[in-house]
């Protein structure tokens, strides 16, 4: 738990202090070349072209990290293990910091610049990011893939878990054309199952951080209470939570005789990022309580 807290703080700090070098380290070019090499070796068929073929790409790096993780456990009072965990989460975080990208959109002064910066917020290359009611939902999905999913799997399985999620996400989202058809379909399903528990926990945090009734109704209406790999309810609850925030904020501003500080649909973007920060703080506060409880006991 303590390692997770330190690792998250380090990942956030590194992304702000040295955004360009850190982002360049998170591009996973070596993984793309690894997938391409496997595709060449299995050109005539075999396990790689099947639904579970992605396991061939995942096992070597994830197993290597897991072995290092086990070997470092307890060494030097846990300091080496702590440093390894910090480095691994900082590596699998992102690849870009969400709050920095949101701020760049809000600071854009012309339409073309804003559109270009909005594209950097997309959770996947095929997602069209445009001002409108769907924008908060896309921000929530980006928050899941950049921050919350690596954090969840790091907490559950350590550095190997964070790497497992990031490699599956990179294969399914960033390099879908590299994989054979059945392999790509299986990888997408695996990604959905890896993201499903994270989306559920994000929804709970969002309900606690925002309007509980609105979030709960949106969650049920979008099928969040059903056992299925798709977690599209996250976009629905994100839109519902932001609409509730905007309605409450508009009432406050009207009552005080003030005007809203940001015009247009970017109000939704700003409030979505505010909710993401609140969710992250709730997660970290819970981790801190668990750490304190462990020390006290």
Secondary structure as GFF3:
##gff-version 3
##sequence-region A 1 297
A	DSSP	alpha_helix	2	17	.	.	.	ID=ss1
A	DSSP	alpha_helix	19	25	.	.	.	ID=ss2
A	DSSP	alpha_helix	29	41	.	.	.	ID=ss3
A	DSSP	three_ten_helix	47	49	.	.	.	ID=ss4
A	DSSP	alpha_helix	54	72	.	.	.	ID=ss5
A	DSSP	three_ten_helix	75	78	.	.	.	ID=ss6
A	DSSP	alpha_helix	79	92	.	.	.	ID=ss7
A	DSSP	alpha_helix	98	106	.	.	.	ID=ss8
A	DSSP	alpha_helix	111	119	.	.	.	ID=ss9
A	DSSP	alpha_helix	135	143	.	.	.	ID=ss10
A	DSSP	pi_helix	144	148	.	.	.	ID=ss11
A	DSSP	alpha_helix	149	157	.	.	.	ID=ss12
A	DSSP	alpha_helix	159	169	.	.	.	ID=ss13
A	DSSP	pi_helix	170	174	.	.	.	ID=ss14
A	DSSP	three_ten_helix	176	178	.	.	.	ID=ss15
A	DSSP	alpha_helix	181	209	.	.	.	ID=ss16
A	DSSP	alpha_helix	212	221	.	.	.	ID=ss17
A	DSSP	alpha_helix	233	256	.	.	.	ID=ss18
A	DSSP	alpha_helix	266	296	.	.	.	ID=ss19
###
